[in-house]
Amino acid sequence: MLRSTFSKLLILPPIALALVIVSWMNNQPRASVHDREEVGFPVSFVTVTPRAVSAEARGFGRVETTRSWSGVAEVEGRLVVYDDNLQVGTMVSAGDLLFEIDPRDYQINVAQREADVLRAQADIQTLQVNASNTQASLDVERKILEIHRADRDRIEKLIEGGSVAATELDSANRTFLSQQSAVTSLEASLALVAPDLRSAEAALAKAQADLESAERDLARTRVVAPLDGRVSERGASASEYVRPGDTLITLETVNTVEIKAAFQPSDFAQLVGAMNASQTSEQENQNDGPLSRAGATLQAHVMAQFGGGTARTWPAIITRVTGQIDESTGAIGVVVQVENTAKSPQDPAGPPLISGGFVEVIITSPPIDDVVLVPERALRYEAGTTYLYVADSDDRLARRDVIIGTVYGDQVEIREGLATGARVVLSDPSPATSGLLLELVEQSVEHESKLP
């Protein structure tokens, strides 16, 4: 009995200790949800800094010569000079002899025409001398006529006084009339000189024209290069008989070429928009449109790819915009011109820009200062509103409604709604609620931008 009671008393201390511990724990304050440690959601971001940018558009097209010339036979005959080394691709200089047609027949024709001119000139000289002689004879005969007239008048007075016989007056009249007939004949001959002289002068003019034509035909037997260029076509061989109209050779200029490159209208519109943004107020007040100023404002380069991955570039000038949309591709044509195609500034010893080659045309706008850009993937859209997520000063998520502008590659201009130095969130936060704590990982602007 005593032992049983003692065993029960030994159980009481542990139970009491347990009750004390439970009571102490219940009296301790509980930790609230807010007292737990908050973990930020990891996101990448970029810091907005205004910078200078240029819009860029790329198009493709084929190289075309700005000027070509075809050597066409203008006279017929056999080719006596046509160098077999003058093959397609050969370079020629202005003034080089390209071909010559046998000139002998044309030389003979020139000699005949020269003789005709000399004959016509001699005829004119003969007429002029005859006219001069006739005029001199007429002057003498007129004086003689006056003498016979005076002698006849004297005899008439003597007959009235009875000093001479009437037969002497008859003789004087016959002499006077004979002399008068001689004067009339000379006057008639002199009157015919003028039309004869005009006829001879007309014959001389025809002979001179025939001579000029013969000389031109003779000159056409020799054809020289009118320009520096490359042979693009050869149409005959030495000793071949050619006729007028036969194309014997074709040259293309190499110093200047054109490329009609195809651009998407949206890309070119971005260039024009960037160009307009860079214009001064004075330029914006001008009446000419943006496309008419493009050639003087936009910068262009032509890039050609060669074997082994080698690329060469040439500076170009925008000469015109076609203004027409290609129905099959929807592209707009922009024509650029390249000078001094044989030498690229970056590789003067490299291959030239050759007609027919497929090249890339790169057009850039003037740089625009203080442009706020964000990566396009940072933009969000909702119910017609464009917005961004940014990290506020407490590294918590915030929303900013923005107005966007020009697109530059994968970057978009922010015109309103974003302050300089803002931290734009690129990742998709989850949940996308304002006030979400963020763990920020910065990316450089250079890493994000693909601008040239």
ZAMARGU-4260 file (C-alpha; in steps of 0.2 Angstrom, whole numbers, plus 5000, padded with zeros to 4 digits):
<rodrens>
0) 5000/5000/5000 | 5014/5012/5004 | 5024/5007/4989 | 5009/5010/4977 | 5006/5027/4985
5) 5025/5032/4982 | 5024/5027/4964 | 5010/5038/4960 | 5019/5053/4968 | 5034/5050/4957
10) 5022/5053/4941 | 5017/5071/4947 | 5033/5081/4943 | 5034/5077/4925 | 5016/5081/4922
15) 5018/5097/4931 | 5034/5102/4921 | 5024/5098/4904 | 5010/5109/4910 | 5022/5123/4914
20) 5030/5122/4897 | 5014/5122/4887 | 5008/5137/4897 | 5024/5147/4893 | 5022/5143/4875
25) 5004/5149/4874 | 5009/5165/4882 | 5022/5170/4869 | 5016/5182/4855 | 5014/5174/4838
30) 5024/5180/4822 | 5012/5189/4809 | 5013/5187/4791 | 5021/5204/4788 | 5035/5199/4800
35) 5040/5185/4788 | 5055/5189/4776 | 5049/5195/4758 | 5058/5188/4743 | 5059/5199/4727
40) 5054/5192/4710 | 5069/5192/4699 | 5068/5203/4683 | 5079/5211/4670 | 5079/5229/4667
45) 5087/5243/4658 | 5090/5261/4663 | 5083/5274/4652 | 5096/5287/4646 | 5093/5299/4631
50) 5105/5297/4617 | 5108/5301/4599 | 5101/5288/4586 | 5099/5286/4568 | 5086/5276/4558
55) 5091/5263/4546 | 5083/5254/4531 | 5091/5240/4520 | 5086/5236/4503 | 5092/5226/4488
60) 5095/5228/4470 | 5106/5226/4455 | 5119/5237/4449 | 5115/5246/4432 | 5127/5257/4422
65) 5121/5275/4421 | 5127/5276/4403 | 5130/5263/4389 | 5136/5266/4371 | 5134/5255/4356
70) 5146/5256/4341 | 5135/5254/4326 | 5141/5253/4308 | 5135/5269/4299 | 5143/5264/4282
75) 5146/5247/4274 | 5162/5238/4270 | 5174/5226/4276 | 5182/5227/4293 | 5201/5230/4291
80) 5204/5234/4310 | 5195/5225/4324 | 5207/5219/4338 | 5203/5201/4343 | 5209/5206/4360
85) 5194/5218/4362 | 5184/5205/4371 | 5169/5206/4383 | 5176/5213/4400 | 5191/5223/4392
90) 5193/5240/4398 | 5195/5254/4385 | 5199/5273/4386 | 5191/5287/4377 | 5199/5290/4361
95) 5205/5272/4358 | 5202/5265/4340 | 5188/5251/4341 | 5186/5246/4323 | 5189/5253/4305
100) 5180/5249/4289 | 5190/5248/4273 | 5191/5267/4268 | 5197/5266/4250 | 5180/5268/4242
105) 5176/5282/4253 | 5192/5290/4250 | 5189/5289/4231 | 5172/5297/4233 | 5179/5311/4243
110) 5192/5314/4229 | 5178/5315/4216 | 5167/5327/4227 | 5183/5338/4229 | 5184/5338/4210
115) 5166/5343/4208 | 5169/5358/4220 | 5184/5364/4210 | 5174/5363/4194 | 5159/5373/4201
120) 5171/5386/4208 | 5179/5387/4191 | 5163/5389/4182 | 5159/5403/4194 | 5175/5412/4191
125) 5173/5410/4172 | 5156/5418/4173 | 5162/5432/4184 | 5177/5436/4171 | 5165/5435/4157
130) 5153/5447/4165 | 5167/5459/4169 | 5173/5458/4151 | 5156/5461/4144 | 5153/5476/4155
135) 5169/5483/4149 | 5165/5480/4131 | 5147/5488/4134 | 5155/5503/4141 | 5166/5505/4125
140) 5152/5502/4114 | 5141/5514/4122 | 5154/5528/4120 | 5155/5523/4102 | 5136/5524/4100
145) 5136/5542/4107 | 5149/5547/4094 | 5139/5540/4080 | 5124/5549/4088 | 5133/5565/4087
150) 5139/5562/4070 | 5122/5559/4064 | 5115/5575/4072 | 5129/5585/4064 | 5125/5578/4046
155) 5106/5582/4049 | 5111/5600/4052 | 5122/5601/4037 | 5109/5594/4026 | 5097/5608/4032
160) 5110/5621/4026 | 5112/5612/4009 | 5131/5608/4013 | 5130/5589/4011 | 5120/5577/4001
165) 5106/5567/4009 | 5115/5550/4006 | 5127/5554/4019 | 5113/5555/4032 | 5107/5538/4027
170) 5125/5531/4029 | 5126/5539/4046 | 5109/5532/4052 | 5115/5515/4047 | 5131/5516/4057
175) 5121/5523/4072 | 5108/5508/4071 | 5122/5495/4069 | 5131/5502/4084 | 5115/5503/4094
180) 5112/5484/4090 | 5129/5480/4097 | 5126/5489/4113 | 5109/5480/4115 | 5117/5463/4112
185) 5130/5466/4125 | 5117/5472/4138 | 5107/5456/4135 | 5122/5446/4137 | 5126/5455/4153
190) 5108/5452/4159 | 5110/5433/4158 | 5126/5433/4169 | 5116/5435/4185 | 5105/5419/4183
195) 5120/5409/4176 | 5130/5415/4191 | 5116/5410/4204 | 5115/5393/4195 | 5134/5390/4196
200) 5134/5395/4215 | 5120/5383/4218 | 5130/5369/4209 | 5145/5374/4220 | 5134/5373/4236
205) 5128/5355/4231 | 5146/5350/4227 | 5152/5356/4244 | 5137/5347/4252 | 5142/5331/4243
210) 5160/5333/4248 | 5155/5335/4266 | 5144/5320/4265 | 5158/5310/4258 | 5170/5316/4271
215) 5158/5311/4285 | 5156/5294/4277 | 5175/5292/4277 | 5176/5298/4295 | 5163/5285/4299
220) 5174/5271/4294 | 5185/5274/4310 | 5176/5272/4326 | 5184/5277/4343 | 5178/5275/4360
225) 5168/5291/4366 | 5171/5286/4385 | 5181/5276/4397 | 5172/5260/4399 | 5171/5241/4399
230) 5166/5230/4383 | 5150/5222/4387 | 5146/5215/4370 | 5156/5211/4354 | 5146/5209/4338
235) 5158/5206/4324 | 5176/5200/4319 | 5190/5206/4309 | 5188/5205/4290 | 5169/5203/4292
240) 5158/5213/4280 | 5146/5225/4289 | 5132/5235/4284 | 5124/5251/4291 | 5114/5247/4307
245) 5125/5232/4312 | 5130/5233/4331 | 5149/5230/4332 | 5153/5233/4350 | 5144/5240/4366
250) 5153/5249/4380 | 5147/5253/4398 | 5153/5266/4409 | 5162/5260/4425 | 5165/5276/4435
255) 5147/5278/4439 | 5133/5266/4442 | 5115/5266/4448 | 5106/5254/4460 | 5087/5253/4460
260) 5085/5245/4477 | 5068/5239/4484 | 5063/5245/4502 | 5048/5241/4512 | 5038/5257/4513
265) 5037/5255/4532 | 5056/5255/4533 | 5057/5270/4522 | 5044/5279/4531 | 5054/5277/4547
270) 5069/5285/4538 | 5058/5300/4532 | 5051/5302/4550 | 5068/5302/4557 | 5074/5314/4544
275) 5060/5326/4547 | 5064/5326/4566 | 5081/5331/4562 | 5076/5346/4551 | 5078/5364/4558
280) 5063/5374/4559 | 5068/5384/4544 | 5069/5368/4534 | 5053/5362/4540 | 5045/5378/4533
285) 5051/5375/4516 | 5038/5370/4503 | 5047/5355/4496 | 5042/5338/4503 | 5052/5326/4513
290) 5056/5314/4498 | 5063/5329/4488 | 5075/5333/4502 | 5080/5315/4505 | 5094/5314/4493
295) 5102/5329/4502 | 5099/5323/4520 | 5099/5304/4521 | 5116/5295/4519 | 5117/5279/4508
300) 5130/5265/4506 | 5131/5251/4494 | 5138/5234/4501 | 5143/5220/4489 | 5147/5202/4495
305) 5162/5193/4487 | 5169/5176/4489 | 5175/5170/4505 | 5163/5181/4515 | 5172/5197/4509
310) 5161/5213/4509 | 5165/5230/4502 | 5156/5246/4503 | 5155/5262/4493 | 5147/5278/4498
315) 5132/5282/4487 | 5120/5297/4483 | 5101/5296/4483 | 5096/5302/4466 | 5077/5299/4466
320) 5063/5289/4473 | 5052/5280/4460 | 5036/5284/4470 | 5028/5268/4464 | 5024/5252/4474
325) 5029/5236/4466 | 5013/5226/4465 | 5021/5209/4468 | 5032/5213/4482 | 5024/5229/4489
330) 5041/5237/4489 | 5046/5255/4485 | 5061/5259/4473 | 5075/5270/4479 | 5088/5274/4466
335) 5106/5278/4472 | 5121/5282/4462 | 5139/5277/4466 | 5154/5286/4459 | 5172/5279/4456
340) 5166/5261/4457 | 5183/5254/4454 | 5189/5258/4472 | 5181/5255/4488 | 5187/5267/4502
345) 5190/5252/4514 | 5199/5241/4501 | 5205/5251/4486 | 5214/5235/4479 | 5199/5224/4480
350) 5186/5220/4466 | 5176/5233/4458 | 5157/5236/4458 | 5151/5227/4442 | 5135/5230/4432
355) 5123/5216/4435 | 5129/5212/4453 | 5116/5210/4467 | 5120/5222/4481 | 5113/5228/4497
360) 5109/5247/4499 | 5109/5254/4517 | 5101/5271/4520 | 5103/5280/4537 | 5095/5296/4543
365) 5104/5310/4552 | 5107/5307/4570 | 5094/5314/4582 | 5100/5319/4599 | 5091/5316/4616
370) 5080/5302/4611 | 5072/5291/4624 | 5072/5273/4618 | 5067/5256/4626 | 5067/5239/4619
375) 5052/5234/4610 | 5049/5219/4620 | 5047/5230/4636 | 5030/5237/4629 | 5014/5231/4635
380) 4996/5234/4627 | 4979/5235/4635 | 4963/5242/4629 | 4972/5253/4617 | 4984/5259/4630
385) 5003/5257/4629 | 5012/5255/4645 | 5028/5249/4653 | 5033/5241/4670 | 5046/5251/4679
390) 5055/5248/4696 | 5051/5262/4708 | 5063/5269/4721 | 5059/5255/4733 | 5063/5242/4719
395) 5044/5238/4718 | 5034/5236/4702 | 5025/5251/4695 | 5016/5254/4679 | 5019/5269/4667
400) 5007/5273/4653 | 5017/5280/4638 | 5016/5287/4620 | 5028/5279/4608 | 5036/5287/4592
405) 5048/5281/4579 | 5054/5263/4579 | 5073/5261/4577 | 5077/5242/4574 | 5071/5233/4590
410) 5071/5250/4600 | 5055/5261/4601 | 5055/5280/4605 | 5046/5285/4620 | 5039/5303/4618
415) 5029/5305/4634 | 5027/5296/4650 | 5044/5290/4655 | 5057/5300/4665 | 5076/5300/4662
420) 5084/5287/4673 | 5069/5276/4674 | 5072/5257/4676 | 5061/5249/4663 | 5057/5230/4667
425) 5060/5219/4653 | 5054/5202/4660 | 5036/5197/4664 | 5033/5199/4682 | 5022/5186/4691
430) 5010/5192/4698 | 5010/5208/4688 | 5003/5218/4703 | 5009/5235/4708 | 5020/5235/4723
435) 5028/5218/4719 | 5045/5218/4726 | 5058/5215/4713 | 5075/5207/4712 | 5083/5218/4698
440) 5096/5212/4686 | 5102/5226/4675 | 5106/5223/4656 | 5116/5236/4646 | 5108/5247/4633
445) 5122/5240/4620 | 5116/5222/4624 | 5098/5226/4620 | 5101/5238/4605 | 5103/5233/4587
450) 5105/5250/4581 | 5120/5253/4569
</rodrens>
